[in-house]
Amino acid sequence: MSRDPLTTGRVIGDVLDPFTPGTISFSVTYSTTEVKNGYELRPSAVNLKPRVEIGGDPNDLRTFYTLIMTDPDAPNPSDPTHREYLHWMVTDIPAATSASLGRELVSYEAPRPMLGIHRFVFVLFKQVGWQTVSPPSSRQNFNTRTFAQSCRLAPPLAAVFFNAKREIAPRTR
């Protein structure tokens, strides 16, 4: 029996409650690398914001989504005192489009883990309507569950995460 990678990676528990994924397609791609649960990506490879594609009915003009990216391991996985750290938030993403067509409420901040291996989690929610999500007061100590409840977001439709650790610069002679 295979276990869900979101559960194995403790995304379910640390960031989200158990949920049933929606039938919508959802992909997060850095350059040419699609994010897959548990893959390790180098911070230098995730320096620029990713391309996020969301499925759905292109004729549906009333459905909008919110994308959240957090680090539940900040600043250190063994002592995550900033859990969660908000790296990016895009709202009002129309169905069957990409995050680039949404409203960026919190600008993309590239992952820069200093200690240990960090998980970077992308979560997609369906909104109750257009412009119903307000920006949070802080990036530190963000809580995806509490935020989703306060903005009346539906349970998550999809989530994916990658791991990253500090890159060691090559030594020069």
CYANA upper distance limits for C-alpha pairs under 8 A (distance plus 0.5 A):
  3 ARG  CA      7 THR  CA      7.67
  3 ARG  CA      8 THR  CA      7.18
  4 ASP  CA      8 THR  CA      6.75
  5 PRO  CA      9 GLY  CA      6.23
  5 PRO  CA     37 ASN  CA      6.69
  5 PRO  CA     38 GLY  CA      7.59
  6 LEU  CA     10 ARG  CA      6.61
  6 LEU  CA     11 VAL  CA      5.59
  6 LEU  CA     12 ILE  CA      6.16
  6 LEU  CA     37 ASN  CA      7.60
  6 LEU  CA    159 ALA  CA      8.40
  6 LEU  CA    160 VAL  CA      7.95
  6 LEU  CA    161 PHE  CA      8.27
  7 THR  CA     11 VAL  CA      6.50
  7 THR  CA     12 ILE  CA      5.44
  7 THR  CA     13 GLY  CA      7.94
  9 GLY  CA     38 GLY  CA      7.42
 10 ARG  CA     14 ASP  CA      6.43
 10 ARG  CA     15 VAL  CA      8.45
 11 VAL  CA     15 VAL  CA      5.76
 11 VAL  CA     16 LEU  CA      6.72
 11 VAL  CA    121 VAL  CA      8.02
 11 VAL  CA    161 PHE  CA      8.47
 12 ILE  CA     16 LEU  CA      5.27
 12 ILE  CA     17 ASP  CA      5.97
 12 ILE  CA     18 PRO  CA      6.34
 13 GLY  CA     17 ASP  CA      6.33
 13 GLY  CA     18 PRO  CA      8.15
 14 ASP  CA     72 PRO  CA      7.43
 15 VAL  CA     72 PRO  CA      7.35
 15 VAL  CA     84 GLU  CA      8.28
 15 VAL  CA    143 ASN  CA      7.94
 15 VAL  CA    144 THR  CA      6.82
 15 VAL  CA    145 ARG  CA      7.52
 16 LEU  CA    144 THR  CA      7.66
 16 LEU  CA    145 ARG  CA      6.81
 17 ASP  CA    145 ARG  CA      8.27
 19 PHE  CA    155 PRO  CA      7.35
 19 PHE  CA    156 PRO  CA      7.14
 19 PHE  CA    157 LEU  CA      8.47
 20 THR  CA    156 PRO  CA      8.34
 20 THR  CA    157 LEU  CA      7.82
 21 PRO  CA    156 PRO  CA      7.47
 21 PRO  CA    157 LEU  CA      5.40
 21 PRO  CA    158 ALA  CA      5.85
 22 GLY  CA    156 PRO  CA      8.29
 22 GLY  CA    157 LEU  CA      4.99
 22 GLY  CA    158 ALA  CA      6.96
 23 THR  CA    157 LEU  CA      8.22
 24 ILE  CA     54 ILE  CA      7.63
 24 ILE  CA     55 GLY  CA      5.80
 24 ILE  CA     56 GLY  CA      6.33
 24 ILE  CA    157 LEU  CA      7.79
 24 ILE  CA    158 ALA  CA      8.47
 25 SER  CA     53 GLU  CA      8.27
 25 SER  CA     54 ILE  CA      6.21
 25 SER  CA     55 GLY  CA      5.15
 25 SER  CA     56 GLY  CA      7.80
 26 PHE  CA     52 VAL  CA      7.79
 26 PHE  CA     53 GLU  CA      6.21
 26 PHE  CA     54 ILE  CA      5.24
 26 PHE  CA     55 GLY  CA      6.84
 26 PHE  CA    158 ALA  CA      7.36
 27 SER  CA     34 GLU  CA      7.47
 27 SER  CA     35 VAL  CA      7.85
 27 SER  CA     52 VAL  CA      6.13
 27 SER  CA     53 GLU  CA      5.74
 27 SER  CA     54 ILE  CA      7.27
 28 VAL  CA     34 GLU  CA      6.24
 28 VAL  CA     35 VAL  CA      6.04
 28 VAL  CA     50 PRO  CA      6.77
 28 VAL  CA     51 ARG  CA      6.30
 28 VAL  CA     52 VAL  CA      5.06
 28 VAL  CA     53 GLU  CA      7.14
 29 THR  CA     33 THR  CA      5.90
 29 THR  CA     34 GLU  CA      4.61
 29 THR  CA     35 VAL  CA      6.31
 29 THR  CA     50 PRO  CA      5.83
 29 THR  CA     51 ARG  CA      5.65
 29 THR  CA     52 VAL  CA      6.90
 30 TYR  CA     34 GLU  CA      6.80
 30 TYR  CA     35 VAL  CA      7.92
 30 TYR  CA     45 ALA  CA      7.61
 30 TYR  CA     46 VAL  CA      6.69
 30 TYR  CA     48 LEU  CA      8.12
 30 TYR  CA     49 LYS  CA      7.74
 30 TYR  CA     50 PRO  CA      5.12
 30 TYR  CA     51 ARG  CA      6.91
 31 SER  CA     45 ALA  CA      8.44
 31 SER  CA     50 PRO  CA      7.66
 31 SER  CA     51 ARG  CA      8.34
 35 VAL  CA     39 TYR  CA      7.55
 35 VAL  CA    160 VAL  CA      7.62
 35 VAL  CA    161 PHE  CA      7.51
 35 VAL  CA    162 PHE  CA      6.96
 36 LYS  CA    160 VAL  CA      7.01
 36 LYS  CA    161 PHE  CA      7.21
 36 LYS  CA    162 PHE  CA      7.13
 37 ASN  CA    160 VAL  CA      5.89
 37 ASN  CA    161 PHE  CA      5.41
 37 ASN  CA    162 PHE  CA      6.21
 38 GLY  CA    161 PHE  CA      6.59
 38 GLY  CA    162 PHE  CA      5.41
 38 GLY  CA    163 ASN  CA      6.45
 39 TYR  CA    161 PHE  CA      8.26
 39 TYR  CA    162 PHE  CA      5.59
 39 TYR  CA    163 ASN  CA      6.49
 40 GLU  CA    162 PHE  CA      6.26
 40 GLU  CA    163 ASN  CA      5.06
 40 GLU  CA    164 ALA  CA      5.99
 41 LEU  CA     45 ALA  CA      7.07
 41 LEU  CA     46 VAL  CA      7.78
 41 LEU  CA    162 PHE  CA      7.23
 41 LEU  CA    163 ASN  CA      6.73
 41 LEU  CA    164 ALA  CA      5.91
 42 ARG  CA     46 VAL  CA      7.31
 42 ARG  CA    164 ALA  CA      6.34
 42 ARG  CA    165 LYS  CA      7.54
 42 ARG  CA    166 ARG  CA      8.39
 42 ARG  CA    167 GLU  CA      7.39
 43 PRO  CA     47 ASN  CA      6.78
 43 PRO  CA    110 ALA  CA      8.01
 43 PRO  CA    111 PRO  CA      6.47
 43 PRO  CA    112 ARG  CA      6.74
 43 PRO  CA    113 PRO  CA      8.40
 43 PRO  CA    164 ALA  CA      6.92
 43 PRO  CA    165 LYS  CA      7.75
 43 PRO  CA    166 ARG  CA      7.63
 43 PRO  CA    167 GLU  CA      7.40
 44 SER  CA    167 GLU  CA      8.47
 46 VAL  CA     50 PRO  CA      7.85
 46 VAL  CA    110 ALA  CA      6.93
 46 VAL  CA    111 PRO  CA      7.54
 47 ASN  CA    110 ALA  CA      5.52
 47 ASN  CA    111 PRO  CA      7.65
 48 LEU  CA    110 ALA  CA      7.21
 49 LYS  CA    108 TYR  CA      6.61
 49 LYS  CA    109 GLU  CA      8.48
 49 LYS  CA    110 ALA  CA      7.81
 51 ARG  CA     98 SER  CA      7.72
 51 ARG  CA     99 ALA  CA      7.68
 51 ARG  CA    100 SER  CA      8.06
 52 VAL  CA     98 SER  CA      5.88
 52 VAL  CA     99 ALA  CA      5.90
 52 VAL  CA    100 SER  CA      8.13
 53 GLU  CA     96 ALA  CA      8.14
 53 GLU  CA     97 THR  CA      6.59
 53 GLU  CA     98 SER  CA      4.92
 53 GLU  CA     99 ALA  CA      7.20
 54 ILE  CA     95 ALA  CA      7.16
 54 ILE  CA     96 ALA  CA      5.89
 54 ILE  CA     97 THR  CA      6.05
 54 ILE  CA     98 SER  CA      6.18
 54 ILE  CA     99 ALA  CA      8.18
 55 GLY  CA     95 ALA  CA      6.79
 55 GLY  CA     96 ALA  CA      4.71
 55 GLY  CA     97 THR  CA      7.19
 56 GLY  CA     60 ASP  CA      8.38
 56 GLY  CA     95 ALA  CA      5.66
 56 GLY  CA     96 ALA  CA      5.05
 57 ASP  CA     95 ALA  CA      6.66
 57 ASP  CA     96 ALA  CA      6.27
 58 PRO  CA     95 ALA  CA      6.53
 58 PRO  CA     96 ALA  CA      5.51
 58 PRO  CA     97 THR  CA      8.14
 60 ASP  CA     95 ALA  CA      7.11
 61 LEU  CA     94 PRO  CA      7.68
 61 LEU  CA     95 ALA  CA      7.95
 62 ARG  CA     94 PRO  CA      8.50
 62 ARG  CA    129 GLY  CA      7.56
 62 ARG  CA    130 TRP  CA      8.16
 63 THR  CA     94 PRO  CA      6.77
 63 THR  CA     95 ALA  CA      6.36
 63 THR  CA    126 LYS  CA      7.85
 63 THR  CA    127 GLN  CA      7.76
 63 THR  CA    128 VAL  CA      8.49
 63 THR  CA    129 GLY  CA      7.41
 63 THR  CA    130 TRP  CA      8.45
 64 PHE  CA     91 THR  CA      8.07
 64 PHE  CA     92 ASP  CA      5.52
 64 PHE  CA     93 ILE  CA      5.61
 64 PHE  CA     94 PRO  CA      5.29
 64 PHE  CA     95 ALA  CA      6.49
 64 PHE  CA    126 LYS  CA      6.58
 64 PHE  CA    127 GLN  CA      6.06
 64 PHE  CA    128 VAL  CA      8.27
 64 PHE  CA    129 GLY  CA      7.03
 64 PHE  CA    130 TRP  CA      7.01
 65 TYR  CA     91 THR  CA      6.51
 65 TYR  CA     92 ASP  CA      6.07
 65 TYR  CA     93 ILE  CA      5.41
 65 TYR  CA     94 PRO  CA      7.10
 65 TYR  CA     95 ALA  CA      7.76
 65 TYR  CA    124 LEU  CA      7.25
 65 TYR  CA    125 PHE  CA      6.02
 65 TYR  CA    126 LYS  CA      4.97
 65 TYR  CA    127 GLN  CA      5.82
 66 THR  CA     89 MET  CA      7.75
 66 THR  CA     90 VAL  CA      6.18
 66 THR  CA     91 THR  CA      4.73
 66 THR  CA     92 ASP  CA      6.79
 66 THR  CA     93 ILE  CA      6.98
 66 THR  CA    124 LEU  CA      6.30
 66 THR  CA    125 PHE  CA      5.65
 66 THR  CA    126 LYS  CA      6.81
 66 THR  CA    127 GLN  CA      7.02
 67 LEU  CA     88 TRP  CA      8.34
 67 LEU  CA     89 MET  CA      6.09
 67 LEU  CA     90 VAL  CA      5.63
 67 LEU  CA     91 THR  CA      6.83
 67 LEU  CA     99 ALA  CA      8.09
 67 LEU  CA    122 PHE  CA      7.38
 67 LEU  CA    123 VAL  CA      6.23
 67 LEU  CA    124 LEU  CA      5.26
 67 LEU  CA    125 PHE  CA      7.02
 68 ILE  CA     86 LEU  CA      8.12
 68 ILE  CA     87 HIS  CA      8.35
 68 ILE  CA     88 TRP  CA      6.36
 68 ILE  CA     89 MET  CA      5.17
 68 ILE  CA     90 VAL  CA      7.24
 68 ILE  CA    121 VAL  CA      8.36
 68 ILE  CA    122 PHE  CA      6.11
 68 ILE  CA    123 VAL  CA      5.75
 68 ILE  CA    124 LEU  CA      7.16
 68 ILE  CA    144 THR  CA      8.38
 69 MET  CA     86 LEU  CA      6.65
 69 MET  CA     87 HIS  CA      5.88
 69 MET  CA     88 TRP  CA      5.51
 69 MET  CA     89 MET  CA      6.93
 69 MET  CA    120 PHE  CA      7.26
 69 MET  CA    121 VAL  CA      5.85
 69 MET  CA    122 PHE  CA      4.95
 69 MET  CA    123 VAL  CA      7.02
 70 THR  CA     84 GLU  CA      6.54
 70 THR  CA     85 TYR  CA      5.88
 70 THR  CA     86 LEU  CA      4.97
 70 THR  CA     87 HIS  CA      5.80
 70 THR  CA     88 TRP  CA      7.59
 70 THR  CA    120 PHE  CA      6.21
 70 THR  CA    121 VAL  CA      5.81
 70 THR  CA    122 PHE  CA      7.30
 71 ASP  CA     83 ARG  CA      7.54
 71 ASP  CA     84 GLU  CA      5.97
 71 ASP  CA     85 TYR  CA      5.49
 71 ASP  CA     86 LEU  CA      7.04
 71 ASP  CA     87 HIS  CA      7.63
 71 ASP  CA    118 HIS  CA      7.32
 71 ASP  CA    119 ARG  CA      6.34
 71 ASP  CA    120 PHE  CA      5.30
 71 ASP  CA    121 VAL  CA      6.89
 72 PRO  CA     77 PRO  CA      8.44
 72 PRO  CA     80 PRO  CA      7.48
 72 PRO  CA     82 HIS  CA      8.27
 72 PRO  CA     83 ARG  CA      5.26
 72 PRO  CA     84 GLU  CA      4.76
 72 PRO  CA     85 TYR  CA      6.81
 72 PRO  CA    118 HIS  CA      8.06
 72 PRO  CA    119 ARG  CA      7.10
 72 PRO  CA    120 PHE  CA      7.79
 72 PRO  CA    121 VAL  CA      8.42
 73 ASP  CA     77 PRO  CA      4.90
 73 ASP  CA     78 SER  CA      8.27
 73 ASP  CA     79 ASP  CA      8.19
 73 ASP  CA     80 PRO  CA      5.47
 73 ASP  CA     82 HIS  CA      8.16
 73 ASP  CA     83 ARG  CA      6.56
 73 ASP  CA     84 GLU  CA      7.42
 73 ASP  CA     85 TYR  CA      8.39
 73 ASP  CA    118 HIS  CA      5.92
 73 ASP  CA    119 ARG  CA      7.00
 74 ALA  CA     79 ASP  CA      8.35
 74 ALA  CA     80 PRO  CA      5.43
 74 ALA  CA     81 THR  CA      7.16
 74 ALA  CA     82 HIS  CA      5.78
 74 ALA  CA     83 ARG  CA      6.23
 74 ALA  CA     84 GLU  CA      7.18
 74 ALA  CA     85 TYR  CA      6.65
 74 ALA  CA    113 PRO  CA      8.24
 74 ALA  CA    118 HIS  CA      7.93
 75 PRO  CA     79 ASP  CA      7.78
 75 PRO  CA     80 PRO  CA      6.11
 75 PRO  CA     81 THR  CA      7.18
 75 PRO  CA     82 HIS  CA      6.72
 75 PRO  CA     83 ARG  CA      8.43
 75 PRO  CA    113 PRO  CA      7.85
 75 PRO  CA    114 MET  CA      7.90
 75 PRO  CA    115 LEU  CA      7.80
 76 ASN  CA     80 PRO  CA      5.70
 76 ASN  CA     81 THR  CA      8.24
 76 ASN  CA    114 MET  CA      8.07
 76 ASN  CA    115 LEU  CA      6.01
 76 ASN  CA    116 GLY  CA      6.86
 76 ASN  CA    118 HIS  CA      8.29
 77 PRO  CA    115 LEU  CA      8.03
 77 PRO  CA    116 GLY  CA      6.69
 77 PRO  CA    117 ILE  CA      7.40
 77 PRO  CA    118 HIS  CA      6.98
 80 PRO  CA     84 GLU  CA      8.35
 81 THR  CA    141 ASN  CA      8.12
 82 HIS  CA    140 GLN  CA      5.71
 82 HIS  CA    141 ASN  CA      5.25
 82 HIS  CA    142 PHE  CA      8.35
 83 ARG  CA    140 GLN  CA      7.43
 83 ARG  CA    141 ASN  CA      5.49
 83 ARG  CA    142 PHE  CA      7.21
 83 ARG  CA    143 ASN  CA      8.05
 84 GLU  CA    139 ARG  CA      8.48
 84 GLU  CA    140 GLN  CA      6.87
 84 GLU  CA    141 ASN  CA      5.49
 84 GLU  CA    142 PHE  CA      5.43
 84 GLU  CA    143 ASN  CA      6.45
 84 GLU  CA    144 THR  CA      8.29
 85 TYR  CA    139 ARG  CA      5.93
 85 TYR  CA    140 GLN  CA      5.22
 85 TYR  CA    141 ASN  CA      6.43
 85 TYR  CA    142 PHE  CA      6.35
 86 LEU  CA    139 ARG  CA      5.09
 86 LEU  CA    140 GLN  CA      7.00
 86 LEU  CA    142 PHE  CA      6.60
 87 HIS  CA    106 VAL  CA      8.05
 87 HIS  CA    107 SER  CA      8.00
 87 HIS  CA    108 TYR  CA      6.26
 87 HIS  CA    109 GLU  CA      5.54
 87 HIS  CA    110 ALA  CA      7.58
 87 HIS  CA    111 PRO  CA      8.05
 87 HIS  CA    139 ARG  CA      7.66
 88 TRP  CA    104 GLU  CA      8.41
 88 TRP  CA    105 LEU  CA      8.40
 88 TRP  CA    106 VAL  CA      5.78
 88 TRP  CA    107 SER  CA      6.07
 88 TRP  CA    108 TYR  CA      5.12
 88 TRP  CA    109 GLU  CA      6.98
 89 MET  CA    104 GLU  CA      6.50
 89 MET  CA    105 LEU  CA      6.07
 89 MET  CA    106 VAL  CA      5.38
 89 MET  CA    107 SER  CA      7.37
 89 MET  CA    108 TYR  CA      8.01
 90 VAL  CA     99 ALA  CA      7.11
 90 VAL  CA    102 GLY  CA      6.43
 90 VAL  CA    103 ARG  CA      5.88
 90 VAL  CA    104 GLU  CA      4.79
 90 VAL  CA    105 LEU  CA      6.14
 90 VAL  CA    106 VAL  CA      7.44
 91 THR  CA    102 GLY  CA      6.02
 91 THR  CA    103 ARG  CA      5.60
 91 THR  CA    104 GLU  CA      6.87
 91 THR  CA    105 LEU  CA      7.34
 91 THR  CA    131 GLN  CA      8.14
 91 THR  CA    133 VAL  CA      7.39
 92 ASP  CA    102 GLY  CA      5.48
 92 ASP  CA    103 ARG  CA      6.30
 92 ASP  CA    127 GLN  CA      8.21
 92 ASP  CA    130 TRP  CA      6.43
 92 ASP  CA    131 GLN  CA      6.81
 93 ILE  CA     97 THR  CA      7.71
 93 ILE  CA     98 SER  CA      7.40
 93 ILE  CA     99 ALA  CA      6.25
 93 ILE  CA    100 SER  CA      8.41
 93 ILE  CA    101 LEU  CA      6.44
 93 ILE  CA    102 GLY  CA      4.52
 93 ILE  CA    103 ARG  CA      7.51
 94 PRO  CA     98 SER  CA      8.16
 94 PRO  CA    101 LEU  CA      7.61
 94 PRO  CA    102 GLY  CA      7.37
 97 THR  CA    101 LEU  CA      7.52
 98 SER  CA    102 GLY  CA      7.97
105 LEU  CA    134 SER  CA      8.13
105 LEU  CA    135 PRO  CA      6.18
106 VAL  CA    135 PRO  CA      7.49
111 PRO  CA    120 PHE  CA      8.39
111 PRO  CA    164 ALA  CA      8.37
112 ARG  CA    165 LYS  CA      8.35
112 ARG  CA    166 ARG  CA      7.27
113 PRO  CA    117 ILE  CA      7.91
113 PRO  CA    118 HIS  CA      7.04
113 PRO  CA    164 ALA  CA      7.52
113 PRO  CA    165 LYS  CA      6.05
113 PRO  CA    166 ARG  CA      5.73
114 MET  CA    165 LYS  CA      7.66
114 MET  CA    166 ARG  CA      5.86
115 LEU  CA    165 LYS  CA      7.64
115 LEU  CA    166 ARG  CA      7.23
116 GLY  CA    165 LYS  CA      6.47
116 GLY  CA    166 ARG  CA      7.92
117 ILE  CA    163 ASN  CA      6.85
117 ILE  CA    164 ALA  CA      6.09
117 ILE  CA    165 LYS  CA      5.13
117 ILE  CA    166 ARG  CA      8.28
118 HIS  CA    163 ASN  CA      5.95
118 HIS  CA    164 ALA  CA      5.88
118 HIS  CA    165 LYS  CA      6.67
119 ARG  CA    161 PHE  CA      6.89
119 ARG  CA    162 PHE  CA      6.18
119 ARG  CA    163 ASN  CA      5.05
119 ARG  CA    164 ALA  CA      7.12
120 PHE  CA    161 PHE  CA      5.84
120 PHE  CA    162 PHE  CA      5.91
120 PHE  CA    163 ASN  CA      6.69
120 PHE  CA    164 ALA  CA      8.14
121 VAL  CA    159 ALA  CA      7.52
121 VAL  CA    160 VAL  CA      6.40
121 VAL  CA    161 PHE  CA      4.78
121 VAL  CA    162 PHE  CA      7.28
122 PHE  CA    159 ALA  CA      5.95
122 PHE  CA    160 VAL  CA      5.87
122 PHE  CA    161 PHE  CA      6.53
123 VAL  CA    156 PRO  CA      7.13
123 VAL  CA    157 LEU  CA      8.22
123 VAL  CA    158 ALA  CA      6.42
123 VAL  CA    159 ALA  CA      4.87
123 VAL  CA    160 VAL  CA      7.28
124 LEU  CA    156 PRO  CA      6.25
124 LEU  CA    157 LEU  CA      6.15
124 LEU  CA    158 ALA  CA      5.78
124 LEU  CA    159 ALA  CA      6.74
125 PHE  CA    153 LEU  CA      6.63
125 PHE  CA    154 ALA  CA      6.52
125 PHE  CA    155 PRO  CA      7.00
125 PHE  CA    156 PRO  CA      5.28
125 PHE  CA    157 LEU  CA      6.11
125 PHE  CA    158 ALA  CA      7.94
126 LYS  CA    153 LEU  CA      6.46
126 LYS  CA    154 ALA  CA      5.93
126 LYS  CA    155 PRO  CA      8.16
126 LYS  CA    156 PRO  CA      7.86
126 LYS  CA    157 LEU  CA      7.62
127 GLN  CA    132 THR  CA      7.62
127 GLN  CA    133 VAL  CA      8.30
127 GLN  CA    152 ARG  CA      7.77
127 GLN  CA    153 LEU  CA      5.55
127 GLN  CA    154 ALA  CA      6.98
128 VAL  CA    132 THR  CA      7.39
128 VAL  CA    152 ARG  CA      7.22
128 VAL  CA    153 LEU  CA      6.88
128 VAL  CA    154 ALA  CA      7.95
132 THR  CA    151 CYS  CA      7.30
133 VAL  CA    151 CYS  CA      6.12
134 SER  CA    151 CYS  CA      8.04
136 PRO  CA    142 PHE  CA      8.29
136 PRO  CA    147 PHE  CA      8.31
138 SER  CA    142 PHE  CA      7.31
142 PHE  CA    147 PHE  CA      8.28
143 ASN  CA    147 PHE  CA      6.50
144 THR  CA    148 ALA  CA      6.50
145 ARG  CA    149 GLN  CA      6.79
146 THR  CA    150 SER  CA      6.62
147 PHE  CA    151 CYS  CA      6.72
148 ALA  CA    152 ARG  CA      6.47
148 ALA  CA    153 LEU  CA      5.45
148 ALA  CA    154 ALA  CA      8.00
148 ALA  CA    155 PRO  CA      8.49
149 GLN  CA    153 LEU  CA      6.66
